[in-house]
Amino acid sequence: MRRSLAEAAYSGFFHAISAFDNAGFGLHGDSLTPYAQTPWITLAIAVAVILGGVGFPVLPELLRHRTRRRTTGRRNWSPHTRLTLVTSAALLSVRTVLTCLR
């Protein structure tokens, strides 16, 4: 399945936006199944889904406090950021455990 550079770029861009938005759309009938054994693609999609789930209000705060923690040694996250990170970590952990037990 050879593609031109333009087709590959469009496919990559489309799937990156789709993953970040958690839309679940795919350009192919079998979605991303052909890439299931390709860790670089599946990990990139997983990271995009997680970052998209965390959201735009939290990401800048994490980046801003990353530099502040280096200088002060403390992190003062807003309640929204704390709740988002704890809930995301809990949901990812529970789903991972349930998937492994299955």
C-alpha positions, 0 to 999 in steps of 0.5 A: 500500500504505497501512498504519495507524500501528500496522501500520507500527510493528509492521512496523518493530519486527519488522524492526529486531529481525530485522535486529539478530539476523541472523534474516532473517525477513520479514513479507512473502512478498517480504521487504524487496524492495519497499524495496530502492530506499529508502536510509533503510530499507536503510541502517538494516537494514544498520547493525542487522545490523552492530551485531548482528554486533558484539554486546553485549559490544563495543558498551559497550566502544566507547562507554566507550573513545570518551570515554577516547580523548578525554581520554587519546588512547589506546584500550586495547581488549580482545582480544575487541573487537579480534578482533571489529572486525578480523574484521567489517571484513575480512568486510565488505570482502571481501564488498563487493569480491566483490559489486562484482566480480561 
